């Protein structure tokens, strides 16, 4: 029940560049075609791990984009230790200051790829050793950083457009474990109905916020994760080894104007090798990177009763949709190696999502 995935590789610039057009794509989300919105769901920079971002312009004209880092980590009120929830902090302390954002603009000439490390950013310096042409001043993040990066194609004035020219890839480097794990950015293609304002309508029917209906393809109706049961032995290494999978979830709806993080409730239905179905659910706010075991015991090897499973992931209809990527860890003989991969997507959510960008300077 294993699906195709991107294995560890050296960081390379994007190879085959696809020309994107304006119009409705068959798939709800894409990781292989040019798009107008890119989601890099898992971005980390903490001193041991760093993330290399690659973005390419697949068109034959100059392209601009507005990018936003969203910090998923907070800080404990007294100790300032990194945290994602109050449970990560000592007693009587709270986890605060999540949902901090940093935005910047990039410019890509025709068919131009570019690359930067998240921890260091990319200052304007044509003489540096980084591959590709400088896209503009890309700021470094403040470590420790865990969160996401979103890039939205715009015109020269900064207005969102449906150019469908962006494609991307992220590689997480662990210098301590000498490990690399890559995944493709998840893209949503823009539609001809885009009115170029600060309210981005992802799928769905006309509504008060989106009177003209969808301006971009909607988020997936269902995500499918094909995986080894959490804690199952590595198939090659055998007893004494273990496989763990983490999944990173990002709500599709985001309000950058009011800096209000969205909360999504997500249902998981795991089908084991005997076609038995086990279910669980979780709720995320802003961003979360979760082990399958922390989502529910039903996703672990003892509960599933088999070494492999297919898990279907659906956001509840009355809340935001979700974008996700996964990272699989293999613990063998005291060493750990990992692989990042994209989930399979199917359909488009009937209820739309909305990204609201800040207006003004």
KEKE-3310 file (N, C-alpha, C; in steps of 0.2 Angstrom, whole numbers, plus 5000, padded with zeros to 4 digits):
npx = (5004:5010:5014:5020:5034:5045:5062:5077:5088:5101:5102:5095:5093:5076:5072:5064:5054:5037:5026:5013:4996:4982:4967:4955:4961:4963:4965:4963:4973:4991:5007:5016:5013:5013:5008:4997:4997:5008:5011:5022:5022:5030:5043:5058:5070:5082:5095:5101:5093:5089:5080:5080:5074:5067:5062:5054:5051:5040:5036:5038:5039:5043:5040:5032:5031:5022:5028:5026:5031:5025:5025:5025:5028:5028:5031:5035:5028:5036:5048:5052:5054:5053:5037:5022:5010:5001:5003:5017:5024:5030:5021:5008:5012:5010:5008:5013:5013:5012:5009:5016:5021:5031:5034:5039:5044:5047:5056:5056:5065:5061:5058:5067:5075:5077:5085:5086:5093:5083:5087:5097:5093:5092:5102:5103:5116:5125:5137:5138:5139:5127:5116:5108:5099:5098:5083:5078:5078:5078:5073:5081:5075:5070:5078:5073:5064:5049:5037:5027:5029:5022:5018:5012:5007:5009:5005:5016:5012:5009:4997:4987:4987:4981:4993:4999:5012:5022:5032:5038:5050:5055:5069:5073:5087:5096:5109:5116:5112:5116:5106:5094:5078:5066:5052:5038:5032:5015:5003:4990:4980:4977:4961:4952:4942:4948:4948:4959:4960:4963:4957:4958:4950:4947:4941:4924:4907:4899:4899:4897:4910:4916:4910:4910:4913:4924:4941:4953:4959:4951:4955:4960:4947:4950:4964:4976:4986:4998:5006:5019:5014:5014:5029:5031:5042:5057:5056:5067:5078:5073:5069:5071:5072:5063:5049:5044:5031:5028:5016:5013:5002:4992:4980:4969:4962:4967:4969:4978:4977:4970:4978:4974:4974:4968:4958:4956:4947:4951:4948:4953:4954:4959:4964:4968:4979:4970:4958:4951:4944:4949:4947:4950:4953:4959:4962:4969:4977:4983:4995:5003:5014:5014:5016:5011:5007:5004:4992:4983:4981:4976:4983:4995:5006:5003:4989:4984:4987:4993:5008:5007:4997:4983:4978:4965:4962:4952:4946:4934:4917:4912:4923:4940:4949:4963:4981:4994:5010:5021:5034:5044:5052:5066:5072:5087:5098:5103:5104:5096:5087:5078:5063:5055:5038:5024:5007:4993:4980:4963:4948:4939:4935:4919:4914:4922:4938:4947:4960:4966:4974:4985:4981:4986:5002)
npy = (4994:5006:5022:5032:5043:5056:5054:5055:5067:5077:5094:5102:5113:5116:5105:5101:5113:5119:5126:5137:5141:5152:5147:5133:5120:5102:5095:5097:5102:5105:5098:5098:5106:5123:5136:5149:5151:5146:5133:5130:5119:5114:5121:5124:5130:5129:5129:5116:5110:5116:5124:5123:5133:5132:5140:5142:5151:5147:5153:5163:5176:5190:5188:5192:5190:5189:5184:5175:5171:5161:5159:5145:5141:5146:5155:5151:5159:5163:5157:5158:5147:5138:5133:5124:5122:5125:5114:5111:5119:5124:5121:5133:5141:5149:5146:5158:5171:5164:5163:5174:5184:5187:5196:5197:5202:5194:5193:5186:5183:5178:5161:5158:5150:5151:5151:5149:5148:5146:5150:5159:5167:5177:5190:5204:5200:5198:5192:5181:5164:5157:5148:5153:5168:5183:5185:5197:5205:5193:5190:5183:5171:5171:5161:5149:5142:5136:5133:5139:5143:5154:5159:5170:5174:5190:5205:5219:5229:5223:5217:5203:5190:5178:5170:5158:5153:5149:5137:5125:5119:5111:5108:5100:5101:5091:5094:5088:5075:5072:5072:5073:5079:5080:5089:5093:5110:5113:5118:5130:5133:5148:5156:5163:5172:5180:5194:5202:5208:5210:5199:5183:5170:5154:5141:5135:5142:5158:5170:5182:5187:5183:5187:5184:5171:5157:5161:5155:5138:5126:5120:5103:5090:5078:5071:5059:5048:5036:5024:5017:5009:5018:5016:5003:4990:4993:4988:4983:4983:4976:4968:4978:4990:5005:5013:5030:5042:5059:5072:5087:5100:5113:5126:5131:5143:5159:5174:5187:5200:5204:5197:5185:5168:5153:5139:5122:5107:5090:5075:5058:5043:5027:5013:4997:4983:4972:4978:4984:4998:5011:5025:5043:5060:5077:5093:5108:5124:5138:5131:5115:5102:5086:5070:5054:5045:5054:5060:5050:5034:5024:5025:5019:5005:4994:4995:4996:4983:4979:4981:4991:5005:5014:5031:5041:5058:5071:5088:5095:5100:5113:5121:5127:5121:5110:5109:5098:5090:5076:5068:5055:5045:5034:5024:5016:5005:5015:5026:5039:5041:5051:5054:5066:5069:5071:5071:5061:5069:5073:5078:5093:5104:5107:5118:5134:5142:5156:5168:5182:5196:5209:5226:5241:5250)
npz = (5000:4998:4992:4979:4982:4987:4988:4998:4993:4985:4986:4972:4958:4951:4938:4925:4918:4918:4907:4912:4911:4912:4919:4923:4932:4931:4943:4961:4968:4965:4963:4953:4942:4936:4947:4955:4969:4981:4993:5006:5017:5028:5036:5043:5054:5065:5070:5071:5061:5044:5031:5014:5001:4985:4971:4955:4940:4928:4917:4902:4904:4915:4932:4947:4965:4981:4997:5012:5028:5040:5057:5067:5079:5097:5112:5129:5143:5154:5153:5140:5132:5117:5110:5105:5110:5126:5134:5131:5140:5156:5172:5175:5165:5149:5131:5120:5107:5095:5077:5071:5058:5043:5029:5012:4995:4979:4964:4948:4933:4916:4915:4926:4939:4957:4973:4991:5008:5022:5036:5034:5024:5009:5005:4994:4983:4970:4969:4978:4983:4981:4971:4955:4950:4960:4969:4974:4991:5002:5018:5033:5044:5062:5073:5085:5072:5066:5055:5041:5023:5012:4995:4984:4968:4960:4951:4945:4953:4965:4966:4968:4955:4942:4936:4936:4936:4945:4953:4965:4978:4993:5004:5018:5029:5040:5049:5060:5059:5047:5036:5023:5017:5006:4998:4987:4984:4987:4976:4971:4957:4948:4943:4929:4934:4944:4953:4958:4970:4988:4994:4993:4985:4987:4979:4980:4982:4977:4989:5003:5006:4995:4981:4968:4967:4966:4964:4963:4962:4973:4989:4993:4993:4999:5007:5005:5014:5012:5021:5033:5047:5063:5072:5067:5062:5052:5035:5029:5038:5049:5065:5080:5073:5068:5061:5059:5056:5053:5051:5043:5045:5038:5039:5026:5025:5029:5038:5036:5037:5049:5057:5063:5068:5060:5064:5062:5061:5059:5052:5053:5044:5045:5035:5037:5032:5032:5028:5038:5046:5055:5066:5070:5076:5075:5081:5074:5076:5067:5063:5062:5067:5068:5075:5069:5080:5090:5085:5086:5094:5086:5074:5076:5076:5085:5086:5073:5069:5057:5046:5037:5031:5024:5025:5026:5025:5030:5031:5042:5036:5040:5043:5040:5025:5023:5020:5017:5021:5023:5033:5034:5046:5048:5060:5063:5070:5080:5072:5062:5047:5035:5024:5015:5009:4997:5000:4992:4983:4981:4973:4976:4989:4994:5001:5001:5004:5012:5009:5017:5013:5019:5017:5010:5014)
capx = (5000:5015:5013:5026:5036:5051:5067:5082:5092:5105:5098:5096:5088:5071:5073:5059:5049:5031:5022:5007:4991:4976:4961:4954:4965:4959:4967:4962:4980:4996:5014:5020:5012:5014:5002:4997:4998:5012:5011:5028:5019:5035:5049:5061:5077:5083:5102:5102:5090:5088:5076:5082:5068:5068:5056:5055:5046:5039:5034:5042:5039:5045:5035:5033:5027:5022:5029:5024:5033:5021:5028:5020:5031:5027:5036:5032:5027:5041:5055:5053:5056:5049:5032:5017:5004:5002:5006:5024:5027:5030:5015:5006:5014:5006:5012:5011:5016:5012:5006:5020:5022:5036:5032:5044:5043:5053:5055:5059:5065:5058:5061:5072:5075:5081:5086:5089:5092:5078:5090:5101:5090:5096:5103:5105:5123:5126:5144:5138:5139:5121:5114:5102:5099:5095:5076:5076:5081:5074:5075:5082:5070:5073:5078:5071:5058:5045:5031:5026:5030:5017:5020:5007:5009:5006:5008:5021:5009:5008:4990:4987:4985:4981:4998:5000:5019:5026:5033:5043:5052:5059:5073:5075:5093:5098:5117:5118:5111:5118:5100:5090:5072:5063:5045:5036:5027:5008:5001:4984:4980:4972:4956:4951:4938:4952:4947:4965:4960:4967:4953:4959:4944:4950:4936:4918:4902:4898:4898:4898:4917:4918:4904:4911:4914:4931:4946:4958:4956:4950:4959:4958:4942:4953:4971:4977:4993:5000:5012:5020:5011:5019:5032:5032:5049:5059:5056:5074:5082:5070:5068:5075:5072:5056:5047:5039:5029:5025:5012:5012:4995:4991:4974:4969:4960:4971:4968:4984:4975:4969:4983:4970:4975:4963:4957:4953:4946:4953:4946:4958:4951:4965:4962:4974:4979:4964:4953:4948:4944:4950:4946:4952:4953:4963:4961:4975:4977:4988:5000:5005:5018:5012:5018:5004:5005:5001:4986:4978:4984:4974:4988:5001:5007:4999:4982:4982:4988:4997:5013:5005:4990:4981:4974:4961:4962:4947:4944:4926:4915:4911:4929:4944:4952:4970:4986:4998:5015:5023:5041:5045:5059:5068:5077:5090:5105:5105:5105:5090:5086:5071:5061:5049:5034:5018:5001:4989:4975:4957:4943:4939:4931:4912:4915:4928:4943:4948:4966:4965:4981:4985:4980:4990:5009)
capy = (5000:5011:5026:5036:5048:5059:5051:5060:5069:5083:5100:5104:5117:5113:5103:5102:5119:5118:5133:5137:5146:5154:5143:5128:5114:5096:5093:5103:5105:5102:5099:5098:5112:5130:5138:5156:5151:5140:5132:5126:5118:5112:5125:5124:5133:5129:5128:5109:5109:5122:5122:5126:5134:5133:5143:5144:5155:5143:5157:5167:5183:5192:5186:5194:5186:5191:5178:5176:5166:5161:5156:5141:5141:5151:5155:5150:5166:5165:5154:5159:5141:5136:5129:5124:5122:5126:5108:5111:5124:5122:5123:5140:5145:5148:5147:5164:5174:5161:5167:5180:5184:5191:5196:5200:5201:5191:5195:5181:5184:5172:5154:5159:5147:5154:5146:5152:5144:5150:5152:5164:5172:5179:5197:5205:5200:5194:5188:5176:5157:5154:5147:5157:5175:5185:5187:5202:5204:5188:5190:5177:5170:5171:5154:5143:5144:5131:5135:5138:5149:5154:5163:5172:5178:5196:5210:5223:5234:5219:5214:5195:5188:5171:5169:5151:5153:5147:5130:5126:5113:5113:5102:5100:5098:5090:5094:5083:5068:5072:5069:5077:5076:5085:5088:5099:5114:5112:5124:5131:5137:5154:5156:5169:5176:5183:5201:5205:5212:5207:5194:5177:5165:5147:5137:5137:5146:5165:5172:5189:5188:5181:5188:5181:5164:5155:5165:5150:5131:5125:5115:5096:5088:5073:5069:5052:5046:5029:5025:5012:5010:5021:5011:4996:4989:4995:4982:4980:4982:4971:4969:4983:4996:5007:5019:5035:5047:5065:5075:5094:5102:5120:5128:5134:5149:5163:5181:5191:5207:5205:5192:5180:5161:5149:5133:5117:5101:5086:5068:5053:5036:5023:5007:4993:4978:4968:4983:4986:5005:5014:5033:5047:5066:5082:5100:5112:5131:5141:5127:5110:5096:5080:5063:5050:5043:5060:5061:5045:5027:5020:5025:5015:4998:4989:4996:4994:4976:4977:4986:4997:5007:5020:5035:5047:5064:5076:5093:5095:5105:5119:5124:5128:5115:5109:5107:5094:5086:5071:5066:5048:5043:5027:5023:5009:5005:5021:5032:5040:5044:5053:5056:5070:5067:5075:5067:5061:5074:5071:5082:5100:5106:5111:5125:5137:5145:5163:5171:5189:5199:5215:5231:5247:5249)
capz = (5000:4998:4986:4977:4987:4985:4993:5000:4987:4985:4984:4965:4955:4948:4931:4919:4919:4914:4906:4915:4908:4916:4918:4928:4931:4933:4950:4965:4970:4961:4965:4947:4937:4938:4951:4957:4976:4983:5000:5008:5023:5033:5035:5050:5055:5072:5072:5068:5054:5040:5025:5007:4997:4978:4967:4948:4936:4923:4911:4897:4906:4922:4937:4954:4970:4988:5001:5019:5033:5046:5063:5070:5086:5101:5117:5135:5145:5158:5151:5133:5128:5111:5112:5101:5114:5133:5137:5130:5144:5163:5175:5176:5160:5143:5125:5117:5101:5088:5071:5069:5050:5040:5022:5007:4988:4975:4957:4944:4926:4912:4916:4931:4946:4963:4979:4997:5015:5027:5041:5032:5019:5003:5003:4987:4982:4964:4970:4983:4981:4980:4964:4953:4951:4966:4967:4979:4997:5006:5025:5037:5050:5068:5075:5082:5068:5063:5052:5034:5019:5007:4990:4980:4962:4959:4946:4947:4958:4971:4966:4966:4948:4940:4931:4936:4934:4951:4955:4971:4981:4999:5007:5025:5030:5047:5049:5065:5057:5040:5033:5019:5016:5001:4996:4982:4986:4985:4972:4969:4951:4948:4938:4925:4938:4949:4953:4959:4977:4994:4997:4989:4986:4985:4978:4984:4978:4979:4996:5005:5005:4988:4978:4961:4968:4966:4960:4963:4963:4980:4993:4992:4997:5003:5007:5007:5016:5012:5026:5037:5054:5067:5076:5064:5060:5045:5031:5027:5044:5053:5072:5083:5070:5069:5056:5062:5051:5055:5046:5045:5043:5037:5037:5019:5026:5034:5038:5037:5038:5056:5061:5066:5065:5058:5067:5058:5064:5054:5053:5050:5043:5043:5033:5037:5026:5032:5026:5043:5047:5062:5065:5075:5074:5079:5079:5073:5075:5064:5060:5067:5065:5073:5074:5069:5086:5094:5083:5089:5095:5080:5069:5078:5074:5089:5085:5067:5068:5051:5046:5032:5031:5020:5030:5022:5029:5028:5036:5043:5031:5043:5045:5034:5023:5025:5015:5022:5019:5028:5033:5037:5049:5049:5066:5062:5073:5083:5067:5059:5041:5034:5018:5014:5003:4997:5000:4986:4984:4977:4973:4978:4994:4992:5004:4999:5009:5010:5012:5017:5013:5022:5013:5012:5014)
cpx = (5004:5014:5020:5028:5043:5057:5072:5086:5096:5101:5100:5091:5082:5073:5068:5054:5043:5028:5015:5002:4986:4970:4960:4958:4961:4959:4965:4968:4985:5003:5019:5019:5013:5007:5003:4998:5003:5012:5017:5026:5024:5041:5052:5068:5078:5090:5105:5099:5089:5084:5079:5076:5070:5062:5058:5049:5046:5037:5039:5042:5041:5039:5037:5029:5027:5023:5028:5027:5028:5024:5023:5022:5029:5032:5032:5033:5033:5048:5057:5055:5051:5043:5027:5010:5006:5005:5014:5027:5026:5023:5014:5009:5010:5010:5009:5015:5017:5009:5009:5022:5028:5035:5038:5041:5049:5051:5059:5059:5062:5062:5067:5070:5079:5081:5088:5088:5088:5082:5094:5098:5094:5097:5105:5113:5125:5133:5144:5138:5133:5119:5108:5103:5095:5088:5073:5079:5076:5077:5076:5076:5073:5072:5076:5065:5055:5039:5030:5028:5025:5019:5014:5009:5006:5008:5013:5019:5008:5001:4990:4984:4985:4986:5000:5008:5024:5026:5039:5045:5056:5063:5075:5082:5094:5106:5119:5117:5113:5112:5097:5084:5068:5055:5043:5031:5020:5005:4993:4984:4975:4967:4955:4946:4941:4951:4953:4965:4963:4963:4954:4954:4946:4944:4929:4913:4902:4896:4899:4905:4919:4912:4904:4913:4922:4935:4953:4955:4956:4955:4956:4952:4945:4960:4972:4985:4994:5007:5013:5017:5016:5022:5033:5039:5051:5059:5062:5078:5079:5069:5073:5075:5064:5055:5042:5037:5026:5022:5012:5006:4995:4984:4974:4967:4965:4970:4974:4983:4974:4974:4979:4971:4969:4963:4953:4953:4947:4951:4951:4954:4957:4962:4969:4974:4974:4958:4948:4949:4944:4950:4948:4952:4957:4961:4968:4973:4983:4993:5002:5009:5017:5014:5011:5002:5002:4994:4981:4982:4982:4978:4994:5001:5002:4991:4979:4982:4991:5003:5012:4998:4989:4976:4972:4960:4957:4946:4936:4923:4914:4917:4934:4947:4959:4974:4991:5004:5017:5031:5041:5052:5060:5074:5080:5097:5107:5105:5097:5090:5079:5070:5055:5045:5027:5012:4997:4983:4969:4951:4944:4934:4925:4912:4922:4932:4944:4955:4965:4972:4980:4984:4984:4997:5011)
cpy = (5006:5015:5029:5041:5051:5057:5056:5061:5075:5088:5102:5109:5113:5111:5105:5108:5118:5125:5132:5142:5147:5150:5137:5122:5108:5094:5099:5106:5102:5103:5099:5103:5119:5132:5146:5156:5145:5139:5128:5125:5117:5116:5126:5127:5134:5128:5121:5108:5116:5119:5126:5127:5135:5135:5144:5147:5150:5146:5160:5174:5184:5191:5189:5190:5189:5185:5180:5170:5167:5156:5152:5140:5147:5151:5155:5157:5168:5163:5156:5153:5140:5132:5129:5125:5124:5120:5108:5116:5121:5124:5130:5144:5144:5149:5153:5166:5169:5165:5174:5179:5189:5190:5199:5199:5198:5193:5189:5182:5177:5166:5154:5155:5151:5149:5150:5147:5149:5153:5159:5169:5172:5186:5198:5205:5195:5190:5183:5169:5154:5153:5151:5164:5177:5187:5193:5201:5199:5188:5184:5177:5170:5164:5154:5145:5137:5134:5134:5144:5148:5160:5164:5176:5184:5200:5214:5228:5230:5216:5207:5194:5181:5170:5162:5149:5150:5139:5130:5119:5115:5107:5104:5097:5097:5089:5089:5076:5067:5069:5075:5074:5082:5084:5094:5103:5112:5119:5124:5136:5143:5153:5163:5174:5180:5191:5205:5209:5208:5201:5188:5172:5159:5142:5139:5141:5153:5166:5179:5191:5187:5181:5185:5174:5163:5159:5160:5143:5130:5120:5108:5094:5082:5072:5062:5051:5039:5028:5018:5014:5013:5016:5004:4996:4991:4988:4979:4978:4977:4972:4974:4989:4998:5013:5023:5040:5053:5068:5083:5097:5110:5122:5132:5141:5153:5170:5185:5198:5208:5201:5187:5173:5157:5142:5128:5111:5096:5079:5063:5046:5032:5016:5002:4987:4973:4972:4984:4994:5007:5022:5037:5054:5071:5089:5104:5120:5134:5136:5121:5105:5091:5074:5059:5047:5048:5061:5056:5038:5023:5020:5022:5008:4993:4989:4994:4987:4974:4983:4992:4999:5013:5024:5041:5052:5069:5081:5094:5101:5112:5123:5125:5121:5115:5107:5103:5091:5081:5070:5060:5047:5036:5027:5016:5010:5011:5027:5033:5044:5046:5054:5060:5068:5071:5069:5067:5066:5072:5076:5089:5101:5110:5118:5128:5140:5152:5165:5178:5192:5206:5220:5237:5245:5242)
cpz = (5000:4992:4984:4981:4984:4990:4994:4994:4989:4983:4977:4963:4952:4940:4926:4922:4915:4913:4908:4912:4913:4914:4923:4927:4933:4940:4954:4967:4966:4964:4959:4942:4940:4941:4952:4965:4978:4991:5002:5016:5029:5032:5042:5049:5062:5075:5070:5062:5051:5034:5019:5003:4990:4975:4960:4945:4930:4916:4907:4899:4913:4926:4944:4959:4977:4992:5008:5023:5038:5051:5066:5078:5090:5106:5124:5139:5150:5156:5144:5129:5123:5113:5106:5104:5122:5136:5136:5136:5152:5166:5176:5171:5154:5137:5121:5111:5095:5083:5070:5061:5048:5032:5018:5000:4985:4968:4953:4937:4923:4913:4921:4937:4951:4969:4985:5003:5019:5032:5040:5027:5013:5002:4996:4986:4976:4965:4975:4979:4979:4973:4962:4954:4957:4965:4971:4986:5001:5013:5028:5042:5056:5071:5083:5078:5065:5061:5045:5030:5013:5002:4985:4974:4961:4953:4949:4953:4965:4971:4964:4959:4947:4935:4931:4933:4939:4952:4961:4974:4988:5001:5014:5027:5038:5047:5054:5063:5050:5035:5029:5017:5012:5000:4991:4986:4983:4982:4971:4962:4951:4942:4934:4929:4943:4948:4956:4966:4982:4997:4992:4990:4983:4985:4981:4979:4980:4986:4998:5004:4998:4983:4971:4961:4968:4962:4959:4964:4971:4983:4992:4996:5002:5002:5008:5008:5016:5016:5030:5044:5059:5072:5073:5062:5053:5041:5029:5033:5049:5061:5075:5079:5071:5063:5060:5056:5055:5049:5048:5041:5043:5035:5030:5020:5031:5033:5041:5039:5046:5060:5065:5064:5065:5062:5063:5061:5058:5056:5049:5050:5041:5041:5033:5032:5026:5030:5032:5044:5054:5061:5071:5072:5078:5077:5079:5073:5072:5060:5065:5064:5070:5070:5073:5076:5091:5092:5086:5089:5089:5074:5070:5076:5078:5088:5078:5065:5061:5051:5041:5033:5026:5024:5025:5027:5026:5033:5036:5039:5034:5045:5039:5032:5025:5019:5020:5018:5024:5027:5037:5039:5050:5054:5065:5066:5076:5078:5064:5052:5039:5026:5018:5008:5003:4997:4993:4988:4979:4978:4975:4984:4992:4995:5003:5005:5007:5013:5011:5018:5016:5016:5015:5012:5018)
residu = (UNK:UNK:UNK:UNK:UNK:UNK:UNK:UNK:UNK:UNK:UNK:UNK:UNK:UNK:UNK:UNK:UNK:UNK:UNK:UNK:UNK:UNK:UNK:UNK:UNK:UNK:UNK:UNK:UNK:UNK:UNK:UNK:UNK:UNK:UNK:UNK:UNK:UNK:UNK:UNK:UNK:UNK:UNK:UNK:UNK:UNK:UNK:UNK:UNK:UNK:UNK:UNK:UNK:UNK:UNK:UNK:UNK:UNK:UNK:UNK:UNK:UNK:UNK:UNK:UNK:UNK:UNK:UNK:UNK:UNK:UNK:UNK:UNK:UNK:UNK:UNK:UNK:UNK:UNK:UNK:UNK:UNK:UNK:UNK:UNK:UNK:UNK:UNK:UNK:UNK:UNK:UNK:UNK:UNK:UNK:UNK:UNK:UNK:UNK:UNK:UNK:UNK:UNK:UNK:UNK:UNK:UNK:UNK:UNK:UNK:UNK:UNK:UNK:UNK:UNK:UNK:UNK:UNK:UNK:UNK:UNK:UNK:UNK:UNK:UNK:UNK:UNK:UNK:UNK:UNK:UNK:UNK:UNK:UNK:UNK:UNK:UNK:UNK:UNK:UNK:UNK:UNK:UNK:UNK:UNK:UNK:UNK:UNK:UNK:UNK:UNK:UNK:UNK:UNK:UNK:UNK:UNK:UNK:UNK:UNK:UNK:UNK:UNK:UNK:UNK:UNK:UNK:UNK:UNK:UNK:UNK:UNK:UNK:UNK:UNK:UNK:UNK:UNK:UNK:UNK:UNK:UNK:UNK:UNK:UNK:UNK:UNK:UNK:UNK:UNK:UNK:UNK:UNK:UNK:UNK:UNK:UNK:UNK:UNK:UNK:UNK:UNK:UNK:UNK:UNK:UNK:UNK:UNK:UNK:UNK:UNK:UNK:UNK:UNK:UNK:UNK:UNK:UNK:UNK:UNK:UNK:UNK:UNK:UNK:UNK:UNK:UNK:UNK:UNK:UNK:UNK:UNK:UNK:UNK:UNK:UNK:UNK:UNK:UNK:UNK:UNK:UNK:UNK:UNK:UNK:UNK:UNK:UNK:UNK:UNK:UNK:UNK:UNK:UNK:UNK:UNK:UNK:UNK:UNK:UNK:UNK:UNK:UNK:UNK:UNK:UNK:UNK:UNK:UNK:UNK:UNK:UNK:UNK:UNK:UNK:UNK:UNK:UNK:UNK:UNK:UNK:UNK:UNK:UNK:UNK:UNK:UNK:UNK:UNK:UNK:UNK:UNK:UNK:UNK:UNK:UNK:UNK:UNK:UNK:UNK:UNK:UNK:UNK:UNK:UNK:UNK:UNK:UNK:UNK:UNK:UNK:UNK:UNK:UNK:UNK:UNK:UNK:UNK:UNK:UNK:UNK:UNK:UNK:UNK:UNK:UNK:UNK:UNK:UNK:UNK:UNK:UNK:UNK:UNK:UNK:UNK:UNK:UNK:UNK:UNK:UNK:UNK:UNK:UNK:UNK:UNK:UNK:UNK:UNK:UNK:UNK:UNK:UNK:UNK:UNK:UNK:UNK:UNK:UNK:UNK:UNK)
# end
